[in-house]
Amino acid sequence: MSTKMLHRVILWCAYVLVWVPLFYFPLSLYPLSFVQAMVLQTVVSVMVGASVWVWYREPSLRLRWSPLLIAIVVFFVVQLLCAVVGVDWWQSLWSDMARSTGLWYQLHILGALLVFASPLFSAESRARVLRVSVWAASVVAVVGILQWWFPSLVPNVSAVRIGSTLGNPVLFASYLLLHLGIAGVIIAQDRRRWRGIAGVFVVLAAVALIMAQARGTYVGLAAGVVAGMGVWIVLQRQRITRAVVLWGVGVVGAMIVVAGLVFTQSSAVRGWATSLLGVTSLSTRAINWGVAWDGFLGRPIFGWGPENYRRVSDAFYNPALSEIAFVESYVDKPHSHVLELMATSGVVGLVAFVAVVVCLVRVLIRARCEDVWSPGLVAVLVGVGVGHLGQMVFLFENPGTYLPVALLVGLVLAQEQRLAIGRAGNAWRVPQVVLWMSTAVIGVAVLWGSITPLISASMTNYGLQLSYVGNWSGAREYLYYAYAWYTPYQFERWRWTAGSVTDMVHGNSKDNSLEGLTPEVRAWFDKDIAWVRANLEEILASQPRTVLLIVMAGKMEYQVGVLRNDTALLERALAYFREATALSPSREEGYLLQAQALLALERKDEATRVMKEALQRAGDTVLVHWYYGFPLLSDPATVDEGLMHVERAMDMRFQFETAAQVEVVTRVLVEKQKHDRLVDLYEIVVQQLPLEPLWWSRLALAYGQVGRKAEARHAALRAIELDPSYREGAEQFLKELDQ
């Protein structure tokens, strides 16, 4: 193959890479992000292989060592070092299928970055890649906008916010922010021909970013705009006249007035702004940041190893997280790339990262001092860099953001190696038709090579959707076919099957027993149990023994042990739960599961001791109080102690799981004549189940018992509104209330 043809292959691969975010649809976020990573790695491998062959044939085109290039390579070497001394080398090398962002994946990104910065790309060909990338980002933004207006036409992972083909609103917003920087580079370098195209993308991105509701990206965008404008003003200070300043102040003032009018006159805009200021996700982020900081202090030099943050979360889990989310949380990212870097690679990794940033800034300064880049281009690059770092304080890197970063850093790296931007005239050119046809052919070829995991992921998602509505037959047909076709999904099959065992019983048996299942469902159940238990040890041996995996294994044994009244299985479940507790001693779930297993084994005293330990180790949390107190309600000797803890859980706004739990607490409160607490109980229930007329009618009765007539009337009318069949009883209640 000639060198010219290799050049074309390299450039075609670059065109394909920037279209990677459109190579799958958002049917399911995590399985398909794995597909995206595989597509990207395949294309980068071809591109790097062709580049190496060209460098071998033409030594003059090889990369020259420079401070920035050295800093980038050193950063990756440091990540490898931190992985070697980390807690799980394999997890660092190749993260789980969901994230697909281990060091093997990042090595491909590094390869792409070096190729983008190489002499193989002239100034013109590099500009073409940036333009095609903006075209791709425009299509991604359009898909996101269509999700907002036509959710039934274009699938959306989130119920409210849009994620486009990237599947997640945060990843989507981060991708758009980086492409705003790429659009700025295009405008700064070619203001005539491409200004309109880049401007159209800016408008699309602005609309899509509003719909994504990504607060971290908004902060980064604001920081980037301020930094970019500040740099531009400093560099242009001799050309700025009083008229320009007044014009700028007038534009900003007009924007503020318009924004104020829209906000005050539109209830929809006020609601959107209120949702952005919601404290729940901000509070959970603050808790996770604290966990990451504790992890950094625990291993401050080399950290826990890249992609090992889940181990940090297990070791330093903060029970306050469940006070906000009301459930146990398994966090694999702290929603702060900076803190994740500190926790997983320590001071060594942080210093290596800062060195890369310093070298980037140095290149920008030199490019401006030598008058190679215009003030506008320098300001844009500073703005996008500050903006990206700003949002990364709240977010994390992902497959959707690595590639735009590679494009932008490659641009700066190429400048540092003094690749003359004016060499475009000496570069070979490809006709526009050939360019787009080749891009399409390569894209189809890569997509076809990934068709198996792509279809498997789609079938996985569809099967899961069927299982959620109780269509177990259809779910198994699609899931088993997907897993058999694409073997890396075997762990996903095991995880889904293990988690659905009791759900299948509850959904198909009126008395929640095996005997209540139809022969067909019982056959599925027995088959699933046999498959899961046969593969349990293999799955445990092939995956990192995290709390999540160990708990899943224990729950599997516990569920089957309870259904079959098998003491041996319950003992095995107890052993798994104890192992999980040892891995994460501040996590409530391990103690709660131990207590459940001990109660099933009729070892009530041990269960009580474990729950007392939970109060000491996990702290004053709602889950501990509820699961400690609720089992004690069934014994007259311990009912008072149990009710004390249940009431504490109610004060902390515990989220009840089943109506049966509410019935038990209701019975005890009625026996104890605690009608005021009965009101508290039903207020929590109707908040959790606002469309259930039964609980509104009960709340009305409880209000009536404590003399709160106005509220009782409102609750009774609400029950009638939800279900007219309650009218007769509610009207009789209202008559008695007025007497």
N, C-alpha and C positions, 0 to 999 in steps of 0.2 A: 504494500500500500504506500502510495507516495506521501511525502510530507504535506503537500497541499490538501490531499484528501483527509489526512489525519487532522489538519487544522479545521476542516469542515466538520468532521465528527465531533471535535471538541466544542465548536460553537453550537452545533445542533444540540448537543447534550445540555449546554447552558440554557438554550431556549426551552428545552423540555423541563429542566429543573424549576424554572420560575413558574411553570404551569402545574407543578406538583400539588399545590393546595386544591386544585380542581379535579384531581384524579379519583376522587371518591365523593359520595354524597353523605350528608350527616345523618345516616340511619342509626348509627351507634358510635359514640365518641371514641371509646377506648380501643375496641378491636380494629377500627378503621385507621386510627392513628398509627397502629402497627403496620398496616398496609402502606400508609404514606411513607413511613420510615424505610420500609423495604424497597419501595420504588425509588426513593431518593438515594439510598445507598447503592442500588444497582446502577443508576445513571452516573453517579459520582465515580463509581469504580471504573466504568467505561471511560469517562472523561479523564480521570487521573492516569489510567493506563495508556491512553493515547498520548497524553502530555508527556509522560515519562519517555515514550518511544521517540517523540519529537526532540526532547531535550538530549536524548542519547545521540540522535543523528546530527543535531545542530547544537554543539556545546555553547555557542555564543548566546543562545536563548535561555540558558539556565538562570534560575533565580539567584540574585546576589544577596549575600547576607547583609542585614541591616539591623539597627537596634529594634525596630518594631517586629521584624521577622523573628529575630532571636527571642524577643519577649513572648511572642505567641507560641513558639515551639517550647520554650521553657515552661510556660503555663501548662501546656498539655503534659509535659514530662512530670511536672509537680503533681498533676492530677493522678498520673500513674503511680507515683511514689506514695501518695496518700491512699490510693486504693490498695497497694501492697501491704501497708501497715494498718489498714482499716479493719472493720469487724467482719466484712464479707466481700472478698475479692470478686466472686462471680457476680454479685449484685452490682458492683461498680462497673465491671466489664460490660455486662449486658443487663440493663434494668428489666423489669417485668414487661410482659407483652403489652400491658396497658400504656406505659410511658414510652418505651423504646428509646430511651435517651441515655443509655450507658456510654462508656468510653469508646466502645467499638463504633457506635453511631457518631459520636463527636469526632472521632478520627476521620470519618468521611467528610464531616463539615469542615474540618481543618484542611483536608485535601481540596475541597471545593474552593475554599478561601485562597489557598496558595495558587490554584490554577487561575482564578479570577484576577489575581494580581500579577500573573506571569506575562512575559513578552509575547505569548501566544495570542493575546488580545491587544489589538491596536486600540487607539483612543476611540475610533469610530465603532469597532465591534463591541467594545465595552459599553459605549453609549447605547447601542442597539439592544444589548441584553437588559439594560436598565429600562428602556422603553417597553420592551416586551413584558418585563416584570410588572410595570404599571398597568399594561393592558390586562394581565392576569388578575391583578389586584382589583381592577375596575369590575371585572366579571364577578369576583368574589363578593365585592360590595353590593352589586346588583342582586345576587342571589340572597344576600342577607336582607335587603330591602323587600324582596319578594316574600321572604319568610314572614316578615312583619305584616304585609298586606294580604298574603294568600297562604296561611299556614297549612291549609289542607292540600295545597298544590306542591309546595316545597317543604319537606319534613324539617322539623326543628326540634333539637334536643331539649331546649329550655322552654318552659311554658309561657314565659313573658319576654325574656331577652332573646336577641337573635345571635346565632353563632355562625351562620353561613356554612360553607363546606368545611371549615375548621372545627365545627362541632361544639365549640365552647365560646361563650361571649367574650371571656377574657382573652383567650388566644386570638380570637377574631379581631378584637380591638387592638391588641399589641401588633398584629400583622399590619393592620391599616396604618397605625402610627408610624411604623418604620417605612412604609411606602409613601407616606406624606413626605418624609425626608428624601426618598428617591425621586419623587416628583419635583421637589425643590431643586435637587441636583440637575435634573433635566432642564428645568426652566432657567437655571443660572447658566448652564452651558450652551443651550440652544433656545434663545428666547423667541425666535420667529416661527419656526416650523412646528415645534412641539409644545409651545406654550398652551395652546387651546386644549390639546389632549390631556396634558397634565392638569390643567385647570378643571376640566370635566371630572377627573378623578378626585380632585380636592373636594368638589361639591358632593360627589357620591359618598366619599369617605366621611365627610362631616355629617351627612344624614344618617349613614349607617352607624357611626360612633354614638350618636344620640340614642339610637335604638338598642345598641349593645349595653348601655348603662354600666360601663366599666369605670368605676371611680378611680382606680389606680392609674388607668391610662389617661383619664382627665387630668390628674395631678401631673403626670409626666408631660402631657401635651402643654399644659400651662407653663411648667418649668422650662420646657424646650423653647417655646415661643419667646419667653422673657429672655432666656440666655441668648438665643439667636439674634433677637432685636438689639440686645445690649452690645453684642459683638459687632453687629453691622453699624450701629451708631458710632462706636469707638473708631472703627476702621474708616467710616465715611464722615468723620466729624468736620473735616475741612470743606466738604461739599454740602453740608446741611445748612440751609438758609432758614430765616425766620418764617418764611411762607410755608416751607415744608413742615416745620414743627407745628405751626398753627393748623395746617391741613391734617396732620396726624392726630393732634389733640381733638379736632373736630370729628374725625371719623370714629375715634374711640368713644367720645361723648355720645355721638348718635347711636352707636351700638349699645351703649349702656341704657339709653333712654328707650330704645326699641325693646331690649330685653326686659326692662322694668315694666313696660306696658303689657308685653305678652304675659309675663309672670302674674301680674295683678289681675288681668282680665280673663285668663284661661285657667279654669279649674283643673283641666287635664295636665297642663304644664306644672301647676302647683303640686298635683299628686305625684307626678314624675320626680320633681325635685325632692319631695318628702321621702319617696322610696329610696332615693340616692343617699339620703341622710340617715337611713335606718341604722340603728346601732348594733343589730345582731351580728352581721358579718364583720363589722369593724371590731366588735368585742372579741369574736373568735380569732380574728387575725392577731389582736394584741396578745391573747393567750398563747397562740402558736409562736409568736415572736419571742415570748418569754421562755417557752420550751426550747426554741432554737438557741437562745442565749445560754440557757443552762447546759445544753449539749456542747456548746463551744467551750464553756468553762470546764466541762468535764474532760474534754480532750482538746486542749487549746493549741497544741503544736501542729499535729497532722490531721486532726479531726477524726470523724468516724468513717471516712471513705466516701467518695462520690456516689450518689444515688442510694446512700444508706440512711437517709433521714428518717425512714420508718423506724429504724432502731433507736434513733434519738427520741422519737415520739413515744416509743414503748417505755424507754428508760425514765423519761422525765414527764410522763403524761400528767396533765393538770386536770383534776376532776372538775374544776370550774367550767370546763368546756361542756360537760353534760348538763350544767345548770342552764346553759343558753340553748343548746341543741336538743336537750331532753333525751338524748340517746348517746350511747358510746360512739366515739369517733376514732377512726383509724386514719391518721394523717400521714401522707407520704411526701408532702411539700408544705413548708411553713408559710407559703404565700409571701415570701420575700427572698429574692434570689441572693441578695447580699448576705442575709443571715444564714441562708442555706449553705452558701459558699463558706462562711466562717465555721458553721457547725460540722460540715462534711470534709473540709480540707484545712481547717485551722488557720493559724497566722501565716503559715507557709503559703497556702493557697491564696489568701487575701493579698499578701505582698506581691505574689506573681500576677494577680489580676490588676492590682494598682499599677504595676510596672507597664502592663499593656496600655492602660488608659493614659499614663504619662507619655508614653512613646507616641500614641495617637495625637495627643495635643501638640507634641513637639513637631510632628510632621505638618500639622495645620499652620503652626507659627512660621515654620521655614517656607512653606508654600506661599504664604502671604508676603513674607519679607522679600522673597525672590521674585515677587510679582508674577508668579505662575498661575495662581488661582485668584479669581476676583473676590472682593470683599463679600459679595452675595453668596458665593459658593462656600467660602469659609464659614460664614454665619449659619448657613443651612446645615452644614456638617456638625458644627458645634451644637446647634439646636437639636438635631435628631439624636446626637450622642447624650446630651443632658436629659432629653425627654425619655429616651430608652432607659437610662440609668434611674431616672426618677420613678418610672412605672415599675421597674424591677424591684424597688424597695417594697412594693405591695404585691407583685406578681412573681412569676417564675418563667424561666426559659422553656421553650417547647419546640417541636418540629416546625411549627408555623413561623417562628421568629428566627431560628438559626440561619435560614437561607438568606433573608433580607440583610441580616447582620453581615453574612459572608460577602454579599455584594458590596455593601458600604465600606467595610473594613478592607476588602480587596481593592477598592478604588483608592483608598488612602495609602495602602501598602504599595500599590503600583507607583504612586507619585513619589514615595520615599526612595524607591529604587531608580528614580530619575528616568522613568520611561517617558519619552517625549510625547506630550499630548498631540503635538502637531504632526505625528507620523501617520495620520489617517490616510494621507494621499498615497502612501506606499503600500497600504494594506490591500489584499485582494477583496473583491466585493462579490456578493451573491445577489442575483436579481430578487426582487421582493416576492415574486410568485414562488420561486424555488425555496426561498426562506420559509414561507408559511406552509408550503406543501411538505417540506422536510420536517418541520416542527410537528405537523399533524401525523406524519408517518411514524416518526420516532415515538411520539406520545402514544399512539395506538399500540405500537409494539410493546412498549413498557407496560401499558395497561393490560395487554393480553398476557404478558408474563406474570402479572399479579392477579389474574382473574380468579384463580382458585381461592387465595385468602380473601379476596374482595367478596366473592359470592358467599363464602363461608361466614364472613362477618355479617353480611346482610341477613343470611338465614338465621344466624344466632340471634340477632336483634328481633327478627320477626317471631321466632320461636318464643323468646322471652315475653314479648307482648301478648302472645296467645296464652302463655301460662298465667299472666297476670289476671286474665279474665276467666280463668278456670278451664280453658280448652286444653286439657292435658294431652289428649290424643294428637291434636295438631302440633302442639309444642314439641312433643317427642319426635314426631316425624321430621320436623325441620331441624331440631337441635342435633339429633343423632346423625342425620345425614351430613350436617355441617361439620361435626366433630370427626366423623369417619373420613371425610374428604380432606380435611386439613389437620394433620396430627398435632401441631402446636396448640390447638384448642382443647386438647385432652384435659388439661388442668381446669379450663373454663367449664368443660362438661362436668368434671368431678365437683367443682364448686357449686354449680347450679343444681346438680342432682342432689348433692348433700343438703343444700338449703331448702329444697322443695319437698323433701320427704314428708314432713309433718304437715306442710301446707296442703299437700295432696290429700292427706287423710282428713284434715279439717274441712277441705272443700268438697269432699265426696262422701263423708260419713256423718250422719246426723248426731251420733253419740260420740264422735271423735275416737272411734275404736276401729281396729282392723276388721272386726266382725261385721261392721256396718258398711264395708266396702263391697262394691259389686265384684264379681269374679274377674272382669276385665281390668278394673282399677287395681285390684289385689295382685293381679299378675304383673302389672307395671311396677307396683310397689316392691314386690319381691325381686323383680329383675334389677331395679335400681339399687336396692340395698345390697344385693350380691355384687354388683359391679363396683359400687363405691367402696365396700369393705375389702374387696379383692385388690383394689388399687390404692388403698389408704397409705400403706407403708411406702409404696413407690413414690407417691405424690409427696409425702413428707420428706423423703430422702432427696428428691429432686428440687425442692424449693427451700429458700431460707426459712428457718424455724422462727418466724415472727409470731407475735401474739395473735394476729388475725388468723394465720393458718392453723395454729394450735387450737384456738377456740373453735374454729370450724370443725376440726377433727373431733374435738370433745363433744360438740353439739350433735354431731352425727351419731356418735355412740350413745349419747344421752337420749336422743329422740327415739332411736330404735329400742334402747333398753327399756324405756318407759312403755312404749307401745307393746312390747313383747314380755314385759315383766322379767327381764333378764338381768340378774344381779351382776354377772361377770361384765356385761357391757357397761353397766352403771359405774362399776369400779374403774374400768378403763377410762370412762369419761371423766371421772373425778381426778384421775392421774393427769390427764391432759389439762384440766382446769387449774390444777396446782402448778403445773409447769408454766402455764400462761401467766399466773399470778406472780411467779418468781421472776419472769421476764419483765413485768411491768407492775411493781408492787403498789403503785399509787392509783392504778386503774380499778374502778369499782367492779367492772364486769367479772373479773376473775373470782372475786369473793362471792358475788351473787350466784354465779354458776356453780361454784363449789357447794354453796348452801342448797341450791336446788337439787343437786345430785345427792347430797347427804340426806335431804328430806325424802327423796325417792327411795333411798336405802334404809329409811326409818331410823336414822341416826340424828334425832332432833337436837340433842345436846351439843353435838359437834357442829351442827349447822348454826346454832345460836352463837357458839364460840367464834366461828368464822366471821359472822356478821359483826360481832363486837370488835374483832380485829379490823374489819373494814372501816368501822367508825374511827379507829385509831390511825389507820394507815391512809385511807382515802379521804377522810375528813367528813365534815358536815355537809353531805351532798344529798340531793333529793332522791337519787336512785337507791342509795344505801338505806336511808330512812324508810322508803317505801317497801323495799324487798326484805328488810329486816322486820318491819312491823306487820306486814300483811299476813305472813304465815302464822303469827302469834294470835291473830284474831280468832282462829278456829278452836283454841283451847281456853276454857273458862279461867284457868289458872294464870294465863299470860295475856288475857285479852286487854287488860288495862295498859300493860307495857306496850303491847302491839299498837293500841289505839294512840298512844302518845307519839310513837314514831310515824304513824300514818297521818296524824294531824300535822306533824312537822313537815311531812312531804306535801300535804295540801297547802300549807302556808307558803311553800316554795313553788307552788303551781305545778305539781306533778301532772304529767300527761298520761292518763289511763290508757291501758292497752285494750281491754275488753269490757263489755257490759257486765260480765259476771263479777269482775273485780268491784265495780261500782255497787252491785247488788249486795255483796258481802259487807262493804263498808256502810252501806245504807242500813242494813239490818243491825249492825252494832251501834250506830249512832242513834237509831230509833230506840233500841233497848236502853241506852244510856240517857235518853231524853235530851240529847244535844241537838236541838233543832237549829240553833244558829250555825253549828258546824255543818248541818245538812244543807243549809243554804249555800255555804262555801263550796261544798262538794258539787252541787248541781250547777253552780255558776261556772266552775271549772269545766264540767262536762259539756254544757251548752256552748262554751267558748270553743271547745274542741270539736263538737258536733253541732254546729249551728243550724243545720237543716233537719234535725231529728225532732219531730213534735212530741215524742214521748217524754224527753228530758225537759222540754219547756213546760209541759203540763205538770211534771213533778216539781220543777222549780216554782211554779205558781203555787202549788200546795205548800211547799216549804216556806215561801214568803208569807202566805196566809197564816201559818202557824206562829210566826214571830211578829205578826201585826204589821207587816209592810204591804199595805193594801194596794197602793198605787203600782208598785212593782209587780205584785201578784196579778193585777189586772192586765198589765202589759204582757207578762209571760203567758197568761191564758189566751189572750188574743193572738199572740204569736203562734201558739200551738194550733189554733183554728186556721190561721192563715196558711200554715204549712200543710195541714191535713183537715179538710172540712169534716171528716168523720168524728173529730174531737169536739164538734160544736155543742152537741147536747150536754155532755158532761161538763164542758167549760162554762156554758151558760148557767147551769145549775150551781156550779161553784161560785160564779160571780154574784148570783142572787144571794147565796148564803153569806158571801163576803160583805154585801151591802147591809145586811141585817144587823 
